[in-house]
Amino acid sequence: MFSVRIRNMMELEKMVTTPSQTSVSDAAQLMASARVGAVMVVDSEKLVGIFTERDAVFRVIAPGLEPRTTNLADVMTPSPLTVDPERSFGFALQLMHEHGFRHVPVVENDRPVGIVSARDALDPEMEDFICEAQRREGIR
């Protein structure tokens, strides 16, 4: 599983993007409806930041900011580390471990194409999907 290319395991339906001027409240609603823990912040089709559940707690709730009037641009992690979809999932996990975060945007040609999270390593359905993807690659 850890040697599988990120491209083969990304779940595109879990990729949520929104502009930097989105309010924290609206971003939280997007995250809740998609059942994801992070949203990629995109302006002019380029990744400019990432906003996570932890950002909501530590950068918005704890300091007492108002979620309806606070924009993501003010509380996101700007210019996050990213991975190329051709890198291995193990590389992404190592990056997360070394830097202490749980989500890594996947970027190709300066545009976000997906996201991987530490949770992906624990998902048994993902393991089945990866095995099938590897089997199919062997057929070609």
N, CA, C and O atoms as a DFTB+ gen file, in Angstrom:
560 C
 N C O
     1  1       0.822      -1.194       0.000
     2  2       0.000       0.000       0.000
     3  2       0.868       1.261       0.000
     4  3       0.535       2.234      -0.676
     5  1       1.965       1.257       0.741
     6  2       2.766       2.460       0.889
     7  2       3.570       2.793      -0.359
     8  3       4.018       3.927      -0.522
     9  1       3.756       1.815      -1.241
    10  2       4.489       2.084      -2.477
    11  2       3.565       2.477      -3.623
    12  3       4.039       2.809      -4.710
    13  1       2.272       2.445      -3.402
    14  2       1.306       2.795      -4.440
    15  2       1.382       4.291      -4.741
    16  3       1.502       5.115      -3.834
    17  1       1.311       4.625      -6.021
    18  2       1.314       6.032      -6.410
    19  2       0.062       6.712      -5.879
    20  3      -1.024       6.131      -5.875
    21  1       0.226       7.931      -5.439
    22  2      -0.887       8.702      -4.887
    23  2      -2.020       8.806      -5.903
    24  3      -3.191       8.747      -5.528
    25  1      -1.693       8.958      -7.161
    26  2      -2.711       9.065      -8.206
    27  2      -3.682       7.880      -8.167
    28  3      -4.867       8.034      -8.460
    29  1      -3.180       6.714      -7.809
    30  2      -4.009       5.512      -7.813
    31  2      -4.874       5.362      -6.574
    32  3      -5.705       4.456      -6.509
    33  1      -4.698       6.218      -5.608
    34  2      -5.483       6.049      -4.388
    35  2      -6.273       7.277      -3.982
    36  3      -7.026       7.237      -3.009
    37  1      -6.111       8.370      -4.716
    38  2      -6.862       9.570      -4.376
    39  2      -8.351       9.325      -4.574
    40  3      -8.775       8.670      -5.525
    41  1      -9.116       9.863      -3.663
    42  2     -10.564       9.832      -3.813
    43  2     -10.996      11.239      -4.200
    44  3     -11.071      12.130      -3.355
    45  1     -11.275      11.428      -5.472
    46  2     -11.563      12.768      -5.974
    47  2     -12.793      13.386      -5.334
    48  3     -12.865      14.605      -5.183
    49  1     -13.764      12.558      -4.956
    50  2     -14.960      13.104      -4.329
    51  2     -14.671      13.705      -2.959
    52  3     -15.499      14.440      -2.420
    53  1     -13.509      13.402      -2.391
    54  2     -13.140      13.976      -1.098
    55  2     -12.348      15.274      -1.240
    56  3     -11.960      15.877      -0.240
    57  1     -12.112      15.698      -2.458
    58  2     -11.390      16.945      -2.683
    59  2     -12.393      18.092      -2.636
    60  3     -13.285      18.189      -3.479
    61  1     -12.234      18.949      -1.650
    62  2     -13.107      20.108      -1.504
    63  2     -12.236      21.349      -1.612
    64  3     -11.232      21.486      -0.913
    65  1     -12.641      22.257      -2.507
    66  2     -11.912      23.506      -2.677
    67  2     -12.864      24.679      -2.489
    68  3     -14.071      24.561      -2.697
    69  1     -12.304      25.792      -2.097
    70  2     -13.079      27.017      -1.928
    71  2     -12.128      28.207      -1.984
    72  3     -10.944      28.056      -1.686
    73  1     -12.619      29.388      -2.359
    74  2     -11.758      30.576      -2.426
    75  2     -11.330      31.076      -1.039
    76  3     -11.956      30.751      -0.030
    77  1     -10.271      31.857      -1.008
    78  2      -9.727      32.358       0.254
    79  2     -10.663      33.334       0.958
    80  3     -10.532      33.545       2.164
    81  1     -11.594      33.927       0.241
    82  2     -12.529      34.871       0.861
    83  2     -13.763      34.182       1.449
    84  3     -14.674      34.854       1.934
    85  1     -13.798      32.851       1.410
    86  2     -14.890      32.091       2.033
    87  2     -14.811      32.263       3.538
    88  3     -13.720      32.265       4.109
    89  1     -15.959      32.406       4.183
    90  2     -15.956      32.515       5.638
    91  2     -15.647      31.156       6.258
    92  3     -15.886      30.114       5.647
    93  1     -15.126      31.179       7.452
    94  2     -14.842      29.950       8.188
    95  2     -16.127      29.146       8.361
    96  3     -16.118      27.922       8.230
    97  1     -17.220      29.823       8.651
    98  2     -18.503      29.153       8.826
    99  2     -18.918      28.412       7.559
   100  3     -19.328      27.253       7.624
   101  1     -18.817      29.067       6.416
   102  2     -19.174      28.424       5.145
   103  2     -18.233      27.262       4.833
   104  3     -18.672      26.220       4.346
   105  1     -16.951      27.436       5.112
   106  2     -15.982      26.359       4.878
   107  2     -16.297      25.161       5.768
   108  3     -16.219      24.018       5.318
   109  1     -16.650      25.411       7.022
   110  2     -17.004      24.322       7.944
   111  2     -18.235      23.581       7.445
   112  3     -18.312      22.358       7.566
   113  1     -19.194      24.303       6.887
   114  2     -20.381      23.651       6.339
   115  2     -20.024      22.788       5.132
   116  3     -20.562      21.692       4.975
   117  1     -19.127      23.270       4.281
   118  2     -18.651      22.477       3.145
   119  2     -17.974      21.197       3.627
   120  3     -18.229      20.111       3.107
   121  1     -17.115      21.340       4.621
   122  2     -16.393      20.195       5.160
   123  2     -17.358      19.184       5.768
   124  3     -17.205      17.978       5.575
   125  1     -18.347      19.676       6.500
   126  2     -19.318      18.784       7.139
   127  2     -20.150      18.048       6.099
   128  3     -20.384      16.847       6.232
   129  1     -20.601      18.755       5.063
   130  2     -21.445      18.099       4.068
   131  2     -20.665      17.072       3.250
   132  3     -21.227      16.062       2.826
   133  1     -19.382      17.322       3.027
   134  2     -18.542      16.378       2.286
   135  2     -17.910      15.338       3.205
   136  3     -17.290      14.383       2.736
   137  1     -18.067      15.523       4.501
   138  2     -17.485      14.621       5.504
   139  2     -15.967      14.505       5.347
   140  3     -15.408      13.410       5.290
   141  1     -15.318      15.679       5.278
   142  2     -13.860      15.739       5.164
   143  2     -13.300      16.605       6.277
   144  3     -14.016      17.415       6.866
   145  1     -12.026      16.432       6.561
   146  2     -11.386      17.184       7.630
   147  2     -10.569      18.368       7.166
   148  3      -9.939      19.048       7.976
   149  1     -10.573      18.626       5.845
   150  2      -9.781      19.738       5.323
   151  2     -10.383      20.231       4.014
   152  3     -11.010      19.477       3.270
   153  1     -10.177      21.501       3.760
   154  2     -10.579      22.100       2.498
   155  2      -9.354      22.788       1.908
   156  3      -8.614      23.473       2.614
   157  1      -9.148      22.598       0.603
   158  2      -8.049      23.283      -0.059
   159  2      -8.536      24.667      -0.483
   160  3      -9.617      24.813      -1.053
   161  1      -7.727      25.667      -0.196
   162  2      -8.082      27.044      -0.510
   163  2      -7.438      27.395      -1.841
   164  3      -6.217      27.355      -1.990
   165  1      -8.286      27.741      -2.808
   166  2      -7.845      27.927      -4.188
   167  2      -8.315      29.278      -4.707
   168  3      -9.497      29.608      -4.617
   169  1      -7.397      30.046      -5.244
   170  2      -7.716      31.301      -5.920
   171  2      -7.140      31.225      -7.327
   172  3      -5.991      30.821      -7.506
   173  1      -7.926      31.607      -8.321
   174  2      -7.495      31.568      -9.726
   175  2      -6.921      30.203     -10.092
   176  3      -5.900      30.115     -10.773
   177  1      -7.582      29.142      -9.638
   178  2      -7.227      27.748      -9.923
   179  2      -5.902      27.300      -9.308
   180  3      -5.437      26.197      -9.597
   181  1      -5.288      28.126      -8.471
   182  2      -4.016      27.766      -7.820
   183  2      -4.236      27.581      -6.324
   184  3      -4.996      28.318      -5.697
   185  1      -3.561      26.592      -5.769
   186  2      -3.632      26.338      -4.335
   187  2      -2.901      27.448      -3.588
   188  3      -1.721      27.699      -3.834
   189  1      -3.603      28.107      -2.683
   190  2      -2.984      29.168      -1.891
   191  2      -2.927      28.811      -0.405
   192  3      -2.234      29.470       0.370
   193  1      -3.662      27.758      -0.009
   194  2      -3.650      27.376       1.389
   195  2      -4.485      26.140       1.647
   196  3      -5.081      25.566       0.735
   197  1      -4.514      25.743       2.910
   198  2      -5.351      24.634       3.352
   199  2      -5.948      25.035       4.700
   200  3      -5.294      25.688       5.514
   201  1      -7.180      24.639       4.918
   202  2      -7.868      24.919       6.175
   203  2      -8.401      23.594       6.702
   204  3      -9.120      22.884       6.000
   205  1      -8.042      23.264       7.948
   206  2      -8.390      21.977       8.531
   207  2      -9.229      22.146       9.806
   208  3      -9.410      23.250      10.320
   209  1      -9.722      21.022      10.284
   210  2     -10.461      21.019      11.556
   211  2      -9.603      21.616      12.669
   212  3     -10.096      22.383      13.496
   213  1      -8.352      21.272      12.687
   214  2      -7.451      21.798      13.721
   215  2      -7.290      23.305      13.604
   216  3      -7.202      24.001      14.616
   217  1      -7.252      23.815      12.376
   218  2      -7.191      25.262      12.183
   219  2      -8.434      25.920      12.770
   220  3      -8.344      26.976      13.397
   221  1      -9.585      25.303      12.568
   222  2     -10.832      25.853      13.114
   223  2     -10.754      25.963      14.638
   224  3     -11.164      26.969      15.217
   225  1     -10.232      24.937      15.268
   226  2     -10.148      24.933      16.727
   227  2      -9.077      25.904      17.225
   228  3      -9.357      26.760      18.065
   229  1      -7.854      25.776      16.711
   230  2      -6.732      26.544      17.247
   231  2      -6.651      27.989      16.753
   232  3      -6.172      28.865      17.474
   233  1      -7.115      28.241      15.535
   234  2      -6.959      29.585      14.958
   235  2      -8.243      30.407      14.943
   236  3      -8.210      31.617      14.719
   237  1      -9.382      29.740      15.183
   238  2     -10.649      30.471      15.153
   239  2     -11.353      30.401      16.510
   240  3     -11.585      31.432      17.141
   241  1     -11.688      29.204      16.956
   242  2     -12.461      29.052      18.194
   243  2     -11.659      29.478      19.419
   244  3     -12.132      30.291      20.213
   245  1     -10.448      28.938      19.585
   246  2      -9.646      29.241      20.779
   247  2      -9.385      30.740      20.961
   248  3      -9.516      31.242      22.077
   249  1      -9.020      31.466      19.904
   250  2      -8.805      32.909      20.099
   251  2     -10.094      33.743      20.095
   252  3     -10.047      34.961      20.269
   253  1     -11.238      33.087      19.898
   254  2     -12.510      33.802      19.973
   255  2     -12.896      34.589      18.732
   256  3     -13.621      35.579      18.829
   257  1     -12.423      34.164      17.574
   258  2     -12.811      34.844      16.338
   259  2     -14.234      34.444      15.943
   260  3     -14.717      33.377      16.321
   261  1     -14.882      35.296      15.195
   262  2     -16.245      35.042      14.733
   263  2     -16.196      34.273      13.405
   264  3     -15.745      34.825      12.401
   265  1     -16.654      33.004      13.377
   266  2     -16.569      32.185      12.162
   267  2     -17.330      32.749      10.962
   268  3     -16.947      32.504       9.818
   269  1     -18.393      33.494      11.210
   270  2     -19.184      34.019      10.087
   271  2     -18.523      35.212       9.399
   272  3     -18.816      35.506       8.240
   273  1     -17.642      35.890      10.108
   274  2     -17.009      37.079       9.524
   275  2     -15.503      36.914       9.291
   276  3     -14.861      37.797       8.722
   277  1     -14.951      35.799       9.727
   278  2     -13.527      35.532       9.516
   279  2     -13.352      34.775       8.208
   280  3     -13.973      33.731       8.006
   281  1     -12.519      35.288       7.328
   282  2     -12.248      34.626       6.047
   283  2     -11.111      33.625       6.198
   284  3     -10.241      33.764       7.057
   285  1     -11.146      32.621       5.345
   286  2     -10.088      31.611       5.367
   287  2      -8.714      32.218       5.166
   288  3      -7.739      31.741       5.745
   289  1      -8.619      33.264       4.354
   290  2      -7.320      33.903       4.103
   291  2      -6.629      34.316       5.395
   292  3      -5.401      34.391       5.452
   293  1      -7.424      34.584       6.440
   294  2      -6.855      35.059       7.704
   295  2      -6.454      33.937       8.661
   296  3      -5.729      34.179       9.626
   297  1      -6.916      32.716       8.405
   298  2      -6.679      31.643       9.379
   299  2      -6.195      30.329       8.755
   300  3      -5.967      29.357       9.475
   301  1      -6.038      30.287       7.453
   302  2      -5.581      29.065       6.781
   303  2      -4.075      28.907       6.951
   304  3      -3.388      29.828       7.393
   305  1      -3.578      27.743       6.601
   306  2      -2.143      27.533       6.479
   307  2      -1.789      27.928       5.057
   308  3      -2.178      27.240       4.113
   309  1      -1.056      29.027       4.884
   310  2      -0.733      29.457       3.521
   311  2       0.389      28.619       2.917
   312  3       1.245      28.094       3.628
   313  1       0.367      28.506       1.595
   314  2       1.424      27.802       0.854
   315  2       1.804      26.474       1.506
   316  3       2.961      26.277       1.878
   317  1       0.839      25.560       1.647
   318  2       1.149      24.297       2.318
   319  2       2.091      23.423       1.487
   320  3       2.187      23.570       0.269
   321  1       2.773      22.522       2.168
   322  2       3.560      21.526       1.449
   323  2       2.600      20.677       0.634
   324  3       1.475      20.421       1.062
   325  1       3.038      20.243      -0.526
   326  2       2.194      19.448      -1.415
   327  2       2.970      18.238      -1.917
   328  3       4.184      18.136      -1.740
   329  1       2.244      17.331      -2.543
   330  2       2.890      16.187      -3.181
   331  2       2.397      16.069      -4.617
   332  3       1.291      16.488      -4.958
   333  1       3.250      15.490      -5.436
   334  2       2.915      15.201      -6.825
   335  2       2.145      13.876      -6.862
   336  3       2.452      12.980      -6.075
   337  1       1.172      13.726      -7.737
   338  2       0.392      12.485      -7.770
   339  2       1.202      11.246      -8.142
   340  3       0.742      10.123      -7.937
   341  1       2.392      11.437      -8.681
   342  2       3.228      10.286      -9.030
   343  2       4.082       9.794      -7.855
   344  3       4.694       8.730      -7.941
   345  1       4.125      10.552      -6.773
   346  2       4.875      10.110      -5.591
   347  2       4.129       8.961      -4.922
   348  3       2.953       8.727      -5.199
   349  1       4.815       8.255      -4.051
   350  2       4.190       7.128      -3.357
   351  2       3.391       7.619      -2.154
   352  3       3.666       8.679      -1.591
   353  1       2.400       6.824      -1.779
   354  2       1.613       7.147      -0.601
   355  2       2.509       7.148       0.629
   356  3       2.310       7.953       1.540
   357  1       3.488       6.260       0.666
   358  2       4.438       6.232       1.775
   359  2       5.200       7.538       1.905
   360  3       5.460       7.995       3.018
   361  1       5.561       8.147       0.780
   362  2       6.236       9.443       0.799
   363  2       5.332      10.482       1.460
   364  3       5.785      11.269       2.291
   365  1       4.047      10.479       1.084
   366  2       3.096      11.435       1.666
   367  2       2.947      11.204       3.165
   368  3       2.901      12.162       3.937
   369  1       2.873       9.945       3.584
   370  2       2.761       9.636       5.017
   371  2       3.996      10.113       5.778
   372  3       3.878      10.656       6.877
   373  1       5.173       9.913       5.201
   374  2       6.414      10.359       5.836
   375  2       6.425      11.882       5.968
   376  3       6.841      12.418       6.995
   377  1       5.970      12.567       4.936
   378  2       5.887      14.027       4.960
   379  2       4.955      14.484       6.088
   380  3       5.279      15.407       6.834
   381  1       3.808      13.834       6.203
   382  2       2.857      14.181       7.269
   383  2       3.469      13.944       8.644
   384  3       3.326      14.767       9.548
   385  1       4.148      12.820       8.791
   386  2       4.767      12.484      10.073
   387  2       5.855      13.495      10.445
   388  3       5.897      13.983      11.574
   389  1       6.722      13.803       9.499
   390  2       7.836      14.718       9.769
   391  2       7.381      16.126      10.131
   392  3       8.020      16.806      10.933
   393  1       6.267      16.561       9.532
   394  2       5.830      17.947       9.720
   395  2       4.629      18.094      10.642
   396  3       4.202      19.214      10.926
   397  1       4.081      16.984      11.111
   398  2       3.013      17.039      12.107
   399  2       1.652      17.472      11.598
   400  3       0.897      18.114      12.328
   401  1       1.323      17.133      10.361
   402  2      -0.029      17.402       9.875
   403  2      -0.643      16.130       9.326
   404  3       0.045      15.124       9.151
   405  1      -1.952      16.178       9.051
   406  2      -2.684      14.975       8.654
   407  2      -3.244      15.000       7.251
   408  3      -3.820      14.008       6.804
   409  1      -3.090      16.115       6.536
   410  2      -3.603      16.233       5.171
   411  2      -2.532      16.846       4.278
   412  3      -1.840      17.786       4.670
   413  1      -2.408      16.303       3.078
   414  2      -1.454      16.844       2.109
   415  2      -2.170      17.039       0.777
   416  3      -2.678      16.079       0.197
   417  1      -2.212      18.277       0.291
   418  2      -2.782      18.510      -1.029
   419  2      -1.917      17.857      -2.111
   420  3      -0.689      17.842      -2.022
   421  1      -2.581      17.326      -3.120
   422  2      -1.898      16.742      -4.266
   423  2      -2.020      17.746      -5.405
   424  3      -3.122      18.127      -5.800
   425  1      -0.870      18.167      -5.926
   426  2      -0.841      19.227      -6.927
   427  2      -0.092      18.744      -8.162
   428  3       0.966      18.120      -8.076
   429  1      -0.681      19.058      -9.317
   430  2      -0.055      18.717     -10.601
   431  2      -0.162      19.943     -11.500
   432  3      -1.244      20.505     -11.667
   433  1       0.959      20.354     -12.075
   434  2       0.995      21.552     -12.923
   435  2       0.395      22.761     -12.203
   436  3      -0.396      23.513     -12.774
   437  1       0.784      22.929     -10.952
   438  2       0.350      24.047     -10.107
   439  2      -1.144      24.062      -9.780
   440  3      -1.647      25.064      -9.271
   441  1      -1.851      22.990     -10.057
   442  2      -3.287      22.941      -9.759
   443  2      -3.587      21.773      -8.834
   444  3      -3.032      20.687      -9.003
   445  1      -4.466      21.990      -7.851
   446  2      -4.837      20.887      -6.966
   447  2      -5.640      19.832      -7.716
   448  3      -6.584      20.150      -8.439
   449  1      -5.253      18.571      -7.534
   450  2      -5.952      17.468      -8.194
   451  2      -6.498      16.450      -7.196
   452  3      -7.198      15.514      -7.580
   453  1      -6.180      16.633      -5.924
   454  2      -6.662      15.713      -4.907
   455  2      -6.057      16.041      -3.560
   456  3      -5.351      17.036      -3.391
   457  1      -6.352      15.179      -2.613
   458  2      -5.803      15.342      -1.260
   459  2      -5.662      13.954      -0.658
   460  3      -6.494      13.079      -0.897
   461  1      -4.620      13.757       0.113
   462  2      -4.463      12.506       0.845
   463  2      -4.365      12.842       2.323
   464  3      -3.902      13.915       2.710
   465  1      -4.811      11.903       3.133
   466  2      -4.751      12.115       4.572
   467  2      -4.211      10.874       5.255
   468  3      -4.199       9.782       4.688
   469  1      -3.770      11.065       6.470
   470  2      -3.266       9.946       7.256
   471  2      -4.357       8.905       7.439
   472  3      -4.069       7.713       7.551
   473  1      -5.594       9.344       7.469
   474  2      -6.728       8.422       7.637
   475  2      -6.808       7.420       6.486
   476  3      -7.281       6.299       6.673
   477  1      -6.348       7.818       5.300
   478  2      -6.379       6.913       4.147
   479  2      -5.613       5.623       4.426
   480  3      -5.948       4.569       3.885
   481  1      -4.593       5.706       5.263
   482  2      -3.796       4.517       5.587
   483  2      -4.580       3.534       6.438
   484  3      -4.215       2.361       6.515
   485  1      -5.644       3.986       7.075
   486  2      -6.428       3.131       7.964
   487  2      -7.702       2.600       7.328
   488  3      -8.410       1.805       7.947
   489  1      -8.009       3.018       6.115
   490  2      -9.269       2.685       5.469
   491  2      -9.185       1.329       4.773
   492  3      -8.459       1.195       3.788
   493  1      -9.924       0.299       5.272
   494  2      -9.853      -1.023       4.642
   495  2     -10.404      -1.036       3.218
   496  3      -9.937      -1.818       2.389
   497  1     -11.385      -0.189       2.919
   498  2     -11.897      -0.122       1.553
   499  2     -10.825       0.408       0.613
   500  3     -10.748      -0.012      -0.542
   501  1      -9.997       1.329       1.099
   502  2      -8.918       1.860       0.276
   503  2      -7.915       0.755      -0.041
   504  3      -7.396       0.686      -1.155
   505  1      -7.648      -0.091       0.917
   506  2      -6.727      -1.211       0.697
   507  2      -7.246      -2.101      -0.434
   508  3      -6.474      -2.519      -1.296
   509  1      -8.550      -2.393      -0.434
   510  2      -9.144      -3.201      -1.503
   511  2      -9.010      -2.495      -2.850
   512  3      -8.683      -3.124      -3.856
   513  1      -9.263      -1.192      -2.866
   514  2      -9.163      -0.413      -4.097
   515  2      -7.738      -0.448      -4.633
   516  3      -7.531      -0.632      -5.833
   517  1      -6.767      -0.275      -3.766
   518  2      -5.365      -0.256      -4.184
   519  2      -4.954      -1.609      -4.755
   520  3      -4.261      -1.680      -5.770
   521  1      -5.382      -2.665      -4.102
   522  2      -5.065      -4.012      -4.612
   523  2      -5.642      -4.202      -6.010
   524  3      -4.983      -4.758      -6.888
   525  1      -6.864      -3.742      -6.213
   526  2      -7.492      -3.857      -7.531
   527  2      -6.755      -2.995      -8.552
   528  3      -6.544      -3.431      -9.683
   529  1      -6.364      -1.789      -8.175
   530  2      -5.624      -0.908      -9.086
   531  2      -4.292      -1.544      -9.475
   532  3      -3.888      -1.478     -10.636
   533  1      -3.616      -2.152      -8.518
   534  2      -2.346      -2.806      -8.816
   535  2      -2.541      -4.002      -9.746
   536  3      -1.738      -4.239     -10.648
   537  1      -3.620      -4.750      -9.512
   538  2      -3.921      -5.899     -10.360
   539  2      -4.150      -5.428     -11.791
   540  3      -3.641      -6.030     -12.737
   541  1      -4.910      -4.358     -11.946
   542  2      -5.207      -3.838     -13.279
   543  2      -3.961      -3.305     -13.971
   544  3      -3.809      -3.465     -15.182
   545  1      -3.074      -2.679     -13.222
   546  2      -1.829      -2.188     -13.815
   547  2      -0.999      -3.351     -14.344
   548  3      -0.333      -3.231     -15.373
   549  1      -1.042      -4.472     -13.641
   550  2      -0.302      -5.660     -14.068
   551  2      -0.849      -6.254     -15.350
   552  3      -0.126      -6.929     -16.084
   553  1      -2.129      -6.007     -15.627
   554  2      -2.767      -6.539     -16.832
   555  2      -2.297      -5.786     -18.058
   556  3      -2.182      -6.371     -19.135
   557  1      -2.025      -4.507     -17.915
   558  2      -1.670      -3.667     -19.086
   559  2      -0.346      -4.003     -19.655
   560  3       0.081      -3.387     -20.631
